[in-house]
Amino acid sequence: KTVPEGSQVAEYLFHKGLFDSIVPRNPLKGVLSELFRLHSFFPWK
């Protein structure tokens, strides 16, 4: 099965609701913790 042309470009993925965040290394731990909390990987304190 082949992948349709243009299906892996950033604009297409953004239109479908997927996007990648570019996060500098220093705040990365806090950003990941917040994402995990939002998706209930860690219990709320």
PyMOL Python script that loads the backbone (N, CA, C, O; Angstrom):
from pymol import cmd

cmd.read_pdbstr("""\
ATOM      1  N   LYS A   1       0.851  -1.180   0.000  1.00  0.00           N
ATOM      2  CA  LYS A   1       0.000   0.000   0.000  1.00  0.00           C
ATOM      3  C   LYS A   1       0.896   1.242   0.000  1.00  0.00           C
ATOM      4  O   LYS A   1       1.857   1.322   0.765  1.00  0.00           O
ATOM      5  N   THR A   2       0.581   2.188  -0.844  1.00  0.00           N
ATOM      6  CA  THR A   2       1.392   3.401  -0.934  1.00  0.00           C
ATOM      7  C   THR A   2       0.760   4.537  -0.145  1.00  0.00           C
ATOM      8  O   THR A   2      -0.453   4.584   0.058  1.00  0.00           O
ATOM      9  N   VAL A   3       1.606   5.438   0.286  1.00  0.00           N
ATOM     10  CA  VAL A   3       1.152   6.620   1.023  1.00  0.00           C
ATOM     11  C   VAL A   3       0.743   7.682   0.009  1.00  0.00           C
ATOM     12  O   VAL A   3       1.502   7.959  -0.920  1.00  0.00           O
ATOM     13  N   PRO A   4      -0.445   8.289   0.160  1.00  0.00           N
ATOM     14  CA  PRO A   4      -0.876   9.322  -0.782  1.00  0.00           C
ATOM     15  C   PRO A   4       0.072  10.521  -0.795  1.00  0.00           C
ATOM     16  O   PRO A   4       0.620  10.900   0.240  1.00  0.00           O
ATOM     17  N   GLU A   5       0.253  11.099  -1.943  1.00  0.00           N
ATOM     18  CA  GLU A   5       1.116  12.269  -2.110  1.00  0.00           C
ATOM     19  C   GLU A   5       0.646  13.408  -1.209  1.00  0.00           C
ATOM     20  O   GLU A   5      -0.539  13.743  -1.189  1.00  0.00           O
ATOM     21  N   GLY A   6       1.576  13.996  -0.468  1.00  0.00           N
ATOM     22  CA  GLY A   6       1.260  15.153   0.365  1.00  0.00           C
ATOM     23  C   GLY A   6       0.692  14.828   1.730  1.00  0.00           C
ATOM     24  O   GLY A   6       0.405  15.739   2.506  1.00  0.00           O
ATOM     25  N   SER A   7       0.520  13.545   2.047  1.00  0.00           N
ATOM     26  CA  SER A   7      -0.119  13.197   3.316  1.00  0.00           C
ATOM     27  C   SER A   7       0.804  13.362   4.519  1.00  0.00           C
ATOM     28  O   SER A   7       0.331  13.375   5.655  1.00  0.00           O
ATOM     29  N   GLN A   8       2.090  13.486   4.297  1.00  0.00           N
ATOM     30  CA  GLN A   8       3.025  13.621   5.409  1.00  0.00           C
ATOM     31  C   GLN A   8       3.609  15.022   5.538  1.00  0.00           C
ATOM     32  O   GLN A   8       4.546  15.220   6.311  1.00  0.00           O
ATOM     33  N   VAL A   9       3.090  15.981   4.816  1.00  0.00           N
ATOM     34  CA  VAL A   9       3.607  17.344   4.909  1.00  0.00           C
ATOM     35  C   VAL A   9       2.983  18.049   6.104  1.00  0.00           C
ATOM     36  O   VAL A   9       1.874  17.711   6.518  1.00  0.00           O
ATOM     37  N   ALA A  10       3.686  19.021   6.654  1.00  0.00           N
ATOM     38  CA  ALA A  10       3.258  19.702   7.873  1.00  0.00           C
ATOM     39  C   ALA A  10       1.899  20.368   7.718  1.00  0.00           C
ATOM     40  O   ALA A  10       1.090  20.333   8.645  1.00  0.00           O
ATOM     41  N   GLU A  11       1.636  20.965   6.582  1.00  0.00           N
ATOM     42  CA  GLU A  11       0.375  21.668   6.381  1.00  0.00           C
ATOM     43  C   GLU A  11      -0.812  20.706   6.433  1.00  0.00           C
ATOM     44  O   GLU A  11      -1.844  21.016   7.029  1.00  0.00           O
ATOM     45  N   TYR A  12      -0.661  19.543   5.809  1.00  0.00           N
ATOM     46  CA  TYR A  12      -1.729  18.542   5.810  1.00  0.00           C
ATOM     47  C   TYR A  12      -1.982  18.044   7.230  1.00  0.00           C
ATOM     48  O   TYR A  12      -3.128  17.958   7.671  1.00  0.00           O
ATOM     49  N   LEU A  13      -0.900  17.716   7.943  1.00  0.00           N
ATOM     50  CA  LEU A  13      -1.044  17.209   9.303  1.00  0.00           C
ATOM     51  C   LEU A  13      -1.643  18.266  10.222  1.00  0.00           C
ATOM     52  O   LEU A  13      -2.464  17.940  11.079  1.00  0.00           O
ATOM     53  N   PHE A  14      -1.245  19.528  10.059  1.00  0.00           N
ATOM     54  CA  PHE A  14      -1.799  20.610  10.870  1.00  0.00           C
ATOM     55  C   PHE A  14      -3.295  20.761  10.596  1.00  0.00           C
ATOM     56  O   PHE A  14      -4.082  20.971  11.518  1.00  0.00           O
ATOM     57  N   HIS A  15      -3.675  20.655   9.338  1.00  0.00           N
ATOM     58  CA  HIS A  15      -5.093  20.750   8.962  1.00  0.00           C
ATOM     59  C   HIS A  15      -5.911  19.626   9.607  1.00  0.00           C
ATOM     60  O   HIS A  15      -7.082  19.816   9.939  1.00  0.00           O
ATOM     61  N   LYS A  16      -5.294  18.466   9.781  1.00  0.00           N
ATOM     62  CA  LYS A  16      -5.973  17.323  10.396  1.00  0.00           C
ATOM     63  C   LYS A  16      -5.903  17.353  11.925  1.00  0.00           C
ATOM     64  O   LYS A  16      -6.431  16.455  12.581  1.00  0.00           O
ATOM     65  N   GLY A  17      -5.259  18.371  12.499  1.00  0.00           N
ATOM     66  CA  GLY A  17      -5.222  18.504  13.954  1.00  0.00           C
ATOM     67  C   GLY A  17      -3.953  18.013  14.617  1.00  0.00           C
ATOM     68  O   GLY A  17      -3.864  17.999  15.845  1.00  0.00           O
ATOM     69  N   LEU A  18      -2.976  17.613  13.833  1.00  0.00           N
ATOM     70  CA  LEU A  18      -1.700  17.173  14.393  1.00  0.00           C
ATOM     71  C   LEU A  18      -0.667  18.266  14.214  1.00  0.00           C
ATOM     72  O   LEU A  18      -0.554  18.847  13.135  1.00  0.00           O
ATOM     73  N   PHE A  19       0.072  18.545  15.242  1.00  0.00           N
ATOM     74  CA  PHE A  19       1.157  19.500  15.098  1.00  0.00           C
ATOM     75  C   PHE A  19       2.260  19.163  16.085  1.00  0.00           C
ATOM     76  O   PHE A  19       2.004  18.597  17.148  1.00  0.00           O
ATOM     77  N   ASP A  20       3.468  19.508  15.734  1.00  0.00           N
ATOM     78  CA  ASP A  20       4.630  19.293  16.590  1.00  0.00           C
ATOM     79  C   ASP A  20       5.045  20.611  17.193  1.00  0.00           C
ATOM     80  O   ASP A  20       5.096  21.641  16.521  1.00  0.00           O
ATOM     81  N   SER A  21       5.334  20.557  18.448  1.00  0.00           N
ATOM     82  CA  SER A  21       5.804  21.743  19.154  1.00  0.00           C
ATOM     83  C   SER A  21       7.326  21.699  19.216  1.00  0.00           C
ATOM     84  O   SER A  21       7.907  20.666  19.549  1.00  0.00           O
ATOM     85  N   ILE A  22       7.965  22.804  18.900  1.00  0.00           N
ATOM     86  CA  ILE A  22       9.417  22.906  19.019  1.00  0.00           C
ATOM     87  C   ILE A  22       9.697  23.546  20.368  1.00  0.00           C
ATOM     88  O   ILE A  22       9.416  24.725  20.579  1.00  0.00           O
ATOM     89  N   VAL A  23      10.255  22.752  21.282  1.00  0.00           N
ATOM     90  CA  VAL A  23      10.484  23.205  22.650  1.00  0.00           C
ATOM     91  C   VAL A  23      11.976  23.182  22.932  1.00  0.00           C
ATOM     92  O   VAL A  23      12.631  22.161  22.726  1.00  0.00           O
ATOM     93  N   PRO A  24      12.527  24.317  23.410  1.00  0.00           N
ATOM     94  CA  PRO A  24      13.939  24.322  23.795  1.00  0.00           C
ATOM     95  C   PRO A  24      14.195  23.317  24.919  1.00  0.00           C
ATOM     96  O   PRO A  24      13.276  22.957  25.655  1.00  0.00           O
ATOM     97  N   ARG A  25      15.416  22.876  25.047  1.00  0.00           N
ATOM     98  CA  ARG A  25      15.761  21.826  26.004  1.00  0.00           C
ATOM     99  C   ARG A  25      15.496  22.224  27.459  1.00  0.00           C
ATOM    100  O   ARG A  25      15.061  21.381  28.244  1.00  0.00           O
ATOM    101  N   ASN A  26      15.742  23.472  27.840  1.00  0.00           N
ATOM    102  CA  ASN A  26      15.591  23.885  29.238  1.00  0.00           C
ATOM    103  C   ASN A  26      14.176  23.674  29.777  1.00  0.00           C
ATOM    104  O   ASN A  26      14.038  23.072  30.842  1.00  0.00           O
ATOM    105  N   PRO A  27      13.114  24.134  29.104  1.00  0.00           N
ATOM    106  CA  PRO A  27      11.764  23.944  29.655  1.00  0.00           C
ATOM    107  C   PRO A  27      11.104  22.621  29.244  1.00  0.00           C
ATOM    108  O   PRO A  27       9.923  22.413  29.524  1.00  0.00           O
ATOM    109  N   LEU A  28      11.843  21.735  28.589  1.00  0.00           N
ATOM    110  CA  LEU A  28      11.241  20.515  28.049  1.00  0.00           C
ATOM    111  C   LEU A  28      10.604  19.645  29.133  1.00  0.00           C
ATOM    112  O   LEU A  28       9.512  19.113  28.931  1.00  0.00           O
ATOM    113  N   LYS A  29      11.271  19.493  30.280  1.00  0.00           N
ATOM    114  CA  LYS A  29      10.733  18.658  31.354  1.00  0.00           C
ATOM    115  C   LYS A  29       9.373  19.181  31.819  1.00  0.00           C
ATOM    116  O   LYS A  29       8.442  18.398  32.006  1.00  0.00           O
ATOM    117  N   GLY A  30       9.254  20.487  32.005  1.00  0.00           N
ATOM    118  CA  GLY A  30       7.986  21.072  32.431  1.00  0.00           C
ATOM    119  C   GLY A  30       6.894  20.916  31.388  1.00  0.00           C
ATOM    120  O   GLY A  30       5.741  20.643  31.722  1.00  0.00           O
ATOM    121  N   VAL A  31       7.256  21.090  30.131  1.00  0.00           N
ATOM    122  CA  VAL A  31       6.277  20.948  29.041  1.00  0.00           C
ATOM    123  C   VAL A  31       5.775  19.505  28.965  1.00  0.00           C
ATOM    124  O   VAL A  31       4.574  19.273  28.828  1.00  0.00           O
ATOM    125  N   LEU A  32       6.683  18.544  29.052  1.00  0.00           N
ATOM    126  CA  LEU A  32       6.272  17.139  29.014  1.00  0.00           C
ATOM    127  C   LEU A  32       5.404  16.781  30.214  1.00  0.00           C
ATOM    128  O   LEU A  32       4.415  16.062  30.072  1.00  0.00           O
ATOM    129  N   SER A  33       5.767  17.278  31.395  1.00  0.00           N
ATOM    130  CA  SER A  33       4.959  17.014  32.588  1.00  0.00           C
ATOM    131  C   SER A  33       3.548  17.551  32.418  1.00  0.00           C
ATOM    132  O   SER A  33       2.579  16.886  32.783  1.00  0.00           O
ATOM    133  N   GLU A  34       3.430  18.747  31.870  1.00  0.00           N
ATOM    134  CA  GLU A  34       2.113  19.345  31.655  1.00  0.00           C
ATOM    135  C   GLU A  34       1.298  18.537  30.645  1.00  0.00           C
ATOM    136  O   GLU A  34       0.100  18.333  30.837  1.00  0.00           O
ATOM    137  N   LEU A  35       1.937  18.081  29.577  1.00  0.00           N
ATOM    138  CA  LEU A  35       1.229  17.265  28.589  1.00  0.00           C
ATOM    139  C   LEU A  35       0.758  15.947  29.193  1.00  0.00           C
ATOM    140  O   LEU A  35      -0.370  15.517  28.951  1.00  0.00           O
ATOM    141  N   PHE A  36       1.619  15.307  29.978  1.00  0.00           N
ATOM    142  CA  PHE A  36       1.225  14.060  30.632  1.00  0.00           C
ATOM    143  C   PHE A  36       0.069  14.290  31.594  1.00  0.00           C
ATOM    144  O   PHE A  36      -0.850  13.475  31.679  1.00  0.00           O
ATOM    145  N   ARG A  37       0.118  15.403  32.318  1.00  0.00           N
ATOM    146  CA  ARG A  37      -0.963  15.724  33.245  1.00  0.00           C
ATOM    147  C   ARG A  37      -2.271  15.947  32.488  1.00  0.00           C
ATOM    148  O   ARG A  37      -3.328  15.487  32.920  1.00  0.00           O
ATOM    149  N   LEU A  38      -2.200  16.642  31.379  1.00  0.00           N
ATOM    150  CA  LEU A  38      -3.403  16.903  30.587  1.00  0.00           C
ATOM    151  C   LEU A  38      -4.031  15.619  30.052  1.00  0.00           C
ATOM    152  O   LEU A  38      -5.249  15.530  29.896  1.00  0.00           O
ATOM    153  N   HIS A  39      -3.190  14.631  29.773  1.00  0.00           N
ATOM    154  CA  HIS A  39      -3.682  13.367  29.230  1.00  0.00           C
ATOM    155  C   HIS A  39      -3.824  12.293  30.303  1.00  0.00           C
ATOM    156  O   HIS A  39      -3.965  11.112  29.987  1.00  0.00           O
ATOM    157  N   SER A  40      -3.788  12.700  31.565  1.00  0.00           N
ATOM    158  CA  SER A  40      -4.026  11.821  32.719  1.00  0.00           C
ATOM    159  C   SER A  40      -3.030  10.678  32.853  1.00  0.00           C
ATOM    160  O   SER A  40      -3.387   9.609  33.347  1.00  0.00           O
ATOM    161  N   PHE A  41      -1.796  10.881  32.423  1.00  0.00           N
ATOM    162  CA  PHE A  41      -0.773   9.871  32.669  1.00  0.00           C
ATOM    163  C   PHE A  41      -0.309   9.933  34.120  1.00  0.00           C
ATOM    164  O   PHE A  41       0.116   8.922  34.680  1.00  0.00           O
ATOM    165  N   PHE A  42      -0.386  11.105  34.727  1.00  0.00           N
ATOM    166  CA  PHE A  42      -0.016  11.283  36.124  1.00  0.00           C
ATOM    167  C   PHE A  42      -1.236  11.771  36.880  1.00  0.00           C
ATOM    168  O   PHE A  42      -2.002  12.579  36.354  1.00  0.00           O
ATOM    169  N   PRO A  43      -1.436  11.299  38.104  1.00  0.00           N
ATOM    170  CA  PRO A  43      -2.582  11.790  38.876  1.00  0.00           C
ATOM    171  C   PRO A  43      -2.399  13.248  39.283  1.00  0.00           C
ATOM    172  O   PRO A  43      -1.276  13.711  39.480  1.00  0.00           O
ATOM    173  N   TRP A  44      -3.501  13.958  39.405  1.00  0.00           N
ATOM    174  CA  TRP A  44      -3.460  15.347  39.869  1.00  0.00           C
ATOM    175  C   TRP A  44      -3.097  15.367  41.333  1.00  0.00           C
ATOM    176  O   TRP A  44      -3.534  14.510  42.100  1.00  0.00           O
ATOM    177  N   LYS A  45      -2.307  16.333  41.720  1.00  0.00           N
ATOM    178  CA  LYS A  45      -1.929  16.474  43.135  1.00  0.00           C
ATOM    179  C   LYS A  45      -2.732  17.560  43.773  1.00  0.00           C
ATOM    180  O   LYS A  45      -2.565  17.835  44.961  1.00  0.00           O
TER     181      LYS A  45
END
""", "prot")
cmd.dss("prot")
cmd.show_as("cartoon", "prot")
cmd.util.cbc("prot")
cmd.orient("prot")
